Every structure is written in C-alpha cells, then in structure tokens.
Amino acid sequence: MKLYTYFRSSAAYRVRIALNLKGLPYEAVRVHLVRDGGEQRKPAYLALNPAGLIPALEDDGQVITQSLAIMEYVDETHPAPPLLPGDAFGRARVRAIAQSIACDIHPVNNLRVLRYLKQEVGVSDDAKDAWYRHWVETGLAAVEALLANDPRTGRYCHGDTPGLADCCLVPQVFNALRFKCRTDHLPTVMRVAAQCEALDAFRRAAPGNQPDAE
C-alpha cells in the first residue's frame, strides 16, 4: 500500500491511525500542501486524485480517495480488528459520529477554505481564526452530545475498542487544541481522545511523529 499523506492533514491523520490499528504496513508518500503552491496541485498528483486533496491510497494498482472511503475499504479487505461494530445500529451510530466530524466540521475549516477566506474574501487573520474556532467548537459540541447521551459510549466513542469514529475524533481534537479552541464544554470528547492518544497506533500516527513534520 502507498498512502499519499501530509503530516498535518487531519484526513490523512485519520487514515494513518486506521492503518496502524490494523497493523498494516504502508509506504508513506509525502505530499506537501504548502510548498511551491501545494504539491497536491501538481499534474503527477492530480493524475491520481483529480480533486487535489489528501489522502489517497494506492493498493493493488487501484487508487482510493476520501478518508472515510479509504478506512472502510481497509476494514472490508482486512477485517480484523474491525473498525465498525458487528450490528447495523452500531455501524450507523459510528458512521454518524465519524461523518459529524469529517462532513460537518472539517470541510469548512480545511486549508483551501481558510486560504480562500483570507486571499479571496479578504478577511483578517483574526476573523479567519474566529471562523475556525466557531465551527470547531459548535461542531464538537454536537459530537459531545452524541457521546455523552448514549450508553453505548465506553472508553472510546463506541464501546471499549477504538474504531472508525475514534480515528476521526482524535485529529479533530488535535486541530482544536492547535487553534486554541475552547474545550471545557467537551468532557466526554476530551476523555475519549486522551484514552485514544495513550495507544501506540494513535501516537505513531500523530503529526509530530511523521518524518515530514515541520
């Protein structure tokens, strides 16, 4: 497997966690999102992923894009240990938590949106950071409610085994802390994230532990 990744991409971070949880070796292909206007915009990478987004996974001659699709592919092709529960309601709950992060919080705060706000709309750095904090704080508040109000939450997002939702949660918490977002209203989120970060699979996937970390 080849994973096209960038150390601080939260979407790539999710996939790195998932691959580590599975114990799957992979070749990390570094794609710098800022250098030279962004290596994800170069023709060689666009030939793999026309959207010009990170990550992409190359396996057996095929290329898969979108972090959630990649993680579900890995879960289907390497079932143990599972990233999704065995029951349909459980799988739906885990997907809902994961998508609350990957579809509701992350897209409005990723690098290309922040760059557009600053360069094209002309907002100040302070206004851009306020935008970021607003969507992260309100989005994670919704995740907190999903976790805190459901008895299926255990040591991790769903039960006592880390899975797909945790792969999404930890990178978003990392970003929240990096941008100095408020987290005092997120006791369950922060507890689960701390539990995950104590695991080797999560530690090895962390941005600061990547060879391309800056």
C-alpha positions as a Markdown table, in Angstrom:
| # | Residue | x | y | z |
|---|---|---|---|---|
| 1 | Met | 0.0 | 0.0 | 0.0 |
| 2 | Lys | 1.0 | 3.6 | -0.7 |
| 3 | Leu | -0.6 | 6.4 | 1.4 |
| 4 | Tyr | -0.3 | 9.9 | -0.1 |
| 5 | Thr | -0.1 | 11.9 | 3.1 |
| 6 | Tyr | 0.9 | 15.2 | 4.7 |
| 7 | Phe | 1.8 | 15.3 | 8.4 |
| 8 | Arg | -0.7 | 17.9 | 9.4 |
| 9 | Ser | -3.6 | 16.8 | 7.2 |
| 10 | Ser | -6.3 | 15.6 | 9.6 |
| 11 | Ala | -7.9 | 13.5 | 6.8 |
| 12 | Ala | -4.5 | 11.7 | 6.3 |
| 13 | Tyr | -4.1 | 11.5 | 10.1 |
| 14 | Arg | -7.3 | 9.5 | 10.3 |
| 15 | Val | -6.1 | 7.0 | 7.7 |
| 16 | Arg | -2.7 | 6.6 | 9.4 |
| 17 | Ile | -4.5 | 5.7 | 12.6 |
| 18 | Ala | -6.7 | 3.2 | 10.9 |
| 19 | Leu | -3.8 | 1.5 | 9.1 |
| 20 | Asn | -1.9 | 1.4 | 12.4 |
| 21 | Leu | -4.9 | -0.1 | 14.3 |
| 22 | Lys | -5.0 | -2.8 | 11.6 |
| 23 | Gly | -1.3 | -3.4 | 11.8 |
| 24 | Leu | -0.9 | -2.8 | 8.1 |
| 25 | Pro | 2.5 | -1.7 | 6.7 |
| 26 | Tyr | 2.4 | 1.0 | 4.0 |
| 27 | Glu | 4.7 | 3.3 | 2.1 |
| 28 | Ala | 4.1 | 7.0 | 3.0 |
| 29 | Val | 4.4 | 9.3 | 0.0 |
| 30 | Arg | 4.7 | 12.8 | 1.3 |
| 31 | Val | 2.7 | 15.5 | -0.5 |
| 32 | His | 3.4 | 19.0 | 0.9 |
| 33 | Leu | 0.3 | 21.0 | 0.9 |
| 34 | Val | 2.0 | 24.4 | 1.1 |
| 35 | Arg | 5.4 | 24.2 | -0.6 |
| 36 | Asp | 5.6 | 25.5 | -4.2 |
| 37 | Gly | 2.0 | 26.4 | -4.2 |
| 38 | Gly | 1.0 | 23.0 | -3.0 |
| 39 | Glu | 2.3 | 19.7 | -4.3 |
| 40 | Gln | -1.3 | 18.4 | -4.4 |
| 41 | Arg | -1.9 | 20.7 | -7.4 |
| 42 | Lys | 1.0 | 19.2 | -9.4 |
| 43 | Pro | 0.0 | 17.1 | -12.5 |
| 44 | Ala | 1.5 | 13.9 | -11.1 |
| 45 | Tyr | -0.7 | 14.0 | -8.1 |
| 46 | Leu | -3.8 | 15.3 | -9.9 |
| 47 | Ala | -3.5 | 12.2 | -12.2 |
| 48 | Leu | -4.1 | 10.1 | -9.0 |
| 49 | Asn | -6.7 | 12.3 | -7.4 |
| 50 | Pro | -8.3 | 14.9 | -9.7 |
| 51 | Ala | -9.7 | 16.7 | -6.6 |
| 52 | Gly | -6.2 | 17.6 | -5.5 |
| 53 | Leu | -6.9 | 16.5 | -1.9 |
| 54 | Ile | -5.1 | 14.4 | 0.6 |
| 55 | Pro | -5.1 | 11.5 | 1.3 |
| 56 | Ala | -5.2 | 8.9 | -1.4 |
| 57 | Leu | -4.4 | 5.2 | -1.0 |
| 58 | Glu | -2.9 | 3.1 | -3.8 |
| 59 | Asp | -3.4 | -0.6 | -3.4 |
| 60 | Asp | -3.1 | -3.4 | -5.9 |
| 61 | Gly | -3.0 | -0.9 | -8.8 |
| 62 | Gln | -6.1 | 0.9 | -7.7 |
| 63 | Val | -6.4 | 4.4 | -6.2 |
| 64 | Ile | -8.9 | 5.2 | -3.5 |
| 65 | Thr | -9.7 | 8.8 | -2.4 |
| 66 | Gln | -11.6 | 10.2 | 0.5 |
| 67 | Ser | -10.5 | 9.3 | 4.0 |
| 68 | Leu | -13.8 | 7.6 | 5.1 |
| 69 | Ala | -13.9 | 5.5 | 1.9 |
| 70 | Ile | -10.3 | 4.5 | 2.4 |
| 71 | Met | -10.9 | 3.4 | 6.0 |
| 72 | Glu | -14.0 | 1.4 | 5.1 |
| 73 | Tyr | -12.1 | -0.2 | 2.2 |
| 74 | Val | -9.3 | -1.2 | 4.6 |
| 75 | Asp | -11.9 | -2.5 | 7.0 |
| 76 | Glu | -13.5 | -4.6 | 4.4 |
| 77 | Thr | -10.3 | -6.0 | 3.0 |
| 78 | His | -8.6 | -6.6 | 6.4 |
| 79 | Pro | -11.5 | -7.3 | 8.8 |
| 80 | Ala | -9.5 | -7.8 | 12.0 |
| 81 | Pro | -9.5 | -5.9 | 14.2 |
| 82 | Pro | -12.8 | -4.3 | 13.0 |
| 83 | Leu | -13.2 | -0.5 | 12.7 |
| 84 | Leu | -17.0 | -0.9 | 12.7 |
| 85 | Pro | -19.3 | -2.8 | 15.1 |
| 86 | Gly | -21.0 | -6.0 | 14.1 |
| 87 | Asp | -24.6 | -4.8 | 14.3 |
| 88 | Ala | -26.3 | -2.4 | 11.9 |
| 89 | Phe | -27.4 | 0.1 | 14.5 |
| 90 | Gly | -23.9 | 0.2 | 15.9 |
| 91 | Arg | -22.4 | 0.7 | 12.5 |
| 92 | Ala | -24.9 | 3.5 | 11.8 |
| 93 | Arg | -24.0 | 5.2 | 15.0 |
| 94 | Val | -20.2 | 5.1 | 14.4 |
| 95 | Arg | -20.6 | 6.3 | 10.9 |
| 96 | Ala | -22.8 | 9.2 | 12.2 |
| 97 | Ile | -20.2 | 10.3 | 14.7 |
| 98 | Ala | -17.4 | 10.0 | 12.1 |
| 99 | Gln | -19.4 | 11.9 | 9.5 |
| 100 | Ser | -20.3 | 14.6 | 12.0 |
| 101 | Ile | -16.6 | 15.3 | 12.1 |
| 102 | Ala | -15.5 | 14.5 | 8.6 |
| 103 | Cys | -18.5 | 16.1 | 6.8 |
| 104 | Asp | -19.8 | 18.8 | 9.1 |
| 105 | Ile | -16.7 | 20.2 | 10.9 |
| 106 | His | -13.7 | 19.5 | 8.8 |
| 107 | Pro | -14.7 | 20.7 | 5.3 |
| 108 | Val | -15.4 | 24.3 | 6.3 |
| 109 | Asn | -12.1 | 24.6 | 8.1 |
| 110 | Asn | -9.6 | 22.9 | 5.9 |
| 111 | Leu | -6.6 | 24.6 | 4.3 |
| 112 | Arg | -8.2 | 25.5 | 1.0 |
| 113 | Val | -11.2 | 27.2 | 2.7 |
| 114 | Leu | -9.1 | 29.1 | 5.1 |
| 115 | Arg | -6.8 | 30.2 | 2.2 |
| 116 | Tyr | -9.9 | 31.4 | 0.2 |
| 117 | Leu | -11.3 | 33.3 | 3.2 |
| 118 | Lys | -8.0 | 35.2 | 3.5 |
| 119 | Gln | -6.9 | 35.6 | -0.1 |
| 120 | Glu | -10.2 | 36.0 | -2.0 |
| 121 | Val | -12.7 | 37.2 | 0.6 |
| 122 | Gly | -10.1 | 39.4 | 2.3 |
| 123 | Val | -10.9 | 38.5 | 5.9 |
| 124 | Ser | -8.2 | 39.3 | 8.6 |
| 125 | Asp | -6.2 | 36.6 | 10.4 |
| 126 | Asp | -8.3 | 37.3 | 13.5 |
| 127 | Ala | -11.6 | 36.8 | 11.6 |
| 128 | Lys | -10.3 | 33.7 | 9.9 |
| 129 | Asp | -9.3 | 32.2 | 13.3 |
| 130 | Ala | -12.6 | 33.2 | 14.8 |
| 131 | Trp | -14.4 | 31.4 | 11.9 |
| 132 | Tyr | -12.3 | 28.3 | 12.6 |
| 133 | Arg | -12.9 | 28.3 | 16.3 |
| 134 | His | -16.7 | 28.8 | 15.9 |
| 135 | Trp | -17.2 | 25.8 | 13.6 |
| 136 | Val | -14.9 | 23.5 | 15.6 |
| 137 | Glu | -16.4 | 24.5 | 19.0 |
| 138 | Thr | -20.0 | 24.2 | 17.8 |
| 139 | Gly | -19.4 | 21.0 | 15.8 |
| 140 | Leu | -17.6 | 19.2 | 18.6 |
| 141 | Ala | -20.4 | 20.3 | 21.0 |
| 142 | Ala | -22.7 | 18.2 | 18.8 |
| 143 | Val | -20.3 | 15.3 | 18.9 |
| 144 | Glu | -20.1 | 15.7 | 22.7 |
| 145 | Ala | -23.9 | 15.3 | 22.9 |
| 146 | Leu | -23.8 | 12.2 | 20.7 |
| 147 | Leu | -21.2 | 10.6 | 23.0 |
| 148 | Ala | -22.4 | 11.8 | 26.4 |
| 149 | Asn | -26.0 | 11.0 | 26.0 |
| 150 | Asp | -25.6 | 7.4 | 24.7 |
| 151 | Pro | -24.9 | 4.4 | 26.9 |
| 152 | Arg | -23.0 | 2.8 | 24.0 |
| 153 | Thr | -20.2 | 5.2 | 24.6 |
| 154 | Gly | -17.5 | 3.4 | 26.5 |
| 155 | Arg | -13.8 | 4.0 | 26.9 |
| 156 | Tyr | -13.9 | 5.0 | 23.2 |
| 157 | Cys | -16.6 | 6.5 | 21.0 |
| 158 | His | -18.4 | 3.2 | 20.7 |
| 159 | Gly | -17.7 | 0.6 | 23.4 |
| 160 | Asp | -14.3 | -0.3 | 24.7 |
| 161 | Thr | -12.5 | -0.8 | 21.4 |
| 162 | Pro | -11.2 | 2.0 | 19.2 |
| 163 | Gly | -12.7 | 2.3 | 15.8 |
| 164 | Leu | -13.7 | 4.5 | 12.9 |
| 165 | Ala | -15.2 | 7.3 | 14.9 |
| 166 | Asp | -12.1 | 7.5 | 17.1 |
| 167 | Cys | -9.9 | 7.7 | 14.0 |
| 168 | Cys | -11.8 | 10.9 | 13.1 |
| 169 | Leu | -12.2 | 12.3 | 16.6 |
| 170 | Val | -8.5 | 12.5 | 17.6 |
| 171 | Pro | -7.3 | 14.5 | 14.6 |
| 172 | Gln | -10.1 | 17.0 | 15.1 |
| 173 | Val | -9.2 | 17.4 | 18.8 |
| 174 | Phe | -5.6 | 17.9 | 17.7 |
| 175 | Asn | -6.7 | 20.7 | 15.4 |
| 176 | Ala | -9.0 | 22.2 | 18.1 |
| 177 | Leu | -6.0 | 22.4 | 20.5 |
| 178 | Arg | -3.7 | 23.7 | 17.9 |
| 179 | Phe | -6.0 | 26.6 | 17.1 |
| 180 | Lys | -6.8 | 27.3 | 20.8 |
| 181 | Cys | -10.4 | 26.4 | 20.6 |
| 182 | Arg | -12.5 | 26.2 | 23.8 |
| 183 | Thr | -12.8 | 22.6 | 25.0 |
| 184 | Asp | -14.2 | 23.0 | 28.5 |
| 185 | His | -17.7 | 22.1 | 27.2 |
| 186 | Leu | -16.4 | 18.8 | 25.8 |
| 187 | Pro | -15.6 | 16.5 | 28.8 |
| 188 | Thr | -16.5 | 13.2 | 27.0 |
| 189 | Val | -14.8 | 14.2 | 23.8 |
| 190 | Met | -11.6 | 15.1 | 25.6 |
| 191 | Arg | -11.7 | 11.9 | 27.8 |
| 192 | Val | -12.1 | 9.7 | 24.8 |
| 193 | Ala | -9.4 | 11.5 | 22.9 |
| 194 | Ala | -7.0 | 11.1 | 25.8 |
| 195 | Gln | -7.8 | 7.4 | 26.0 |
| 196 | Cys | -7.0 | 7.0 | 22.3 |
| 197 | Glu | -3.8 | 9.0 | 22.4 |
| 198 | Ala | -2.4 | 6.6 | 25.0 |
| 199 | Leu | -2.4 | 3.9 | 22.4 |
| 200 | Asp | 0.6 | 3.2 | 20.2 |
| 201 | Ala | -1.4 | 3.2 | 17.0 |
| 202 | Phe | -2.6 | 6.8 | 17.6 |
| 203 | Arg | 0.8 | 8.0 | 18.9 |
| 204 | Arg | 2.6 | 6.8 | 15.8 |
| 205 | Ala | 0.1 | 8.5 | 13.6 |
| 206 | Ala | 0.4 | 11.9 | 15.3 |
| 207 | Pro | 1.6 | 14.8 | 13.1 |
| 208 | Gly | 4.6 | 15.4 | 15.3 |
| 209 | Asn | 5.8 | 11.8 | 14.8 |
| 210 | Gln | 5.8 | 11.9 | 11.0 |
| 211 | Pro | 9.1 | 12.2 | 9.0 |
| 212 | Asp | 7.8 | 15.3 | 7.2 |
| 213 | Ala | 6.8 | 17.1 | 10.4 |
| 214 | Glu | 7.9 | 20.8 | 10.5 |
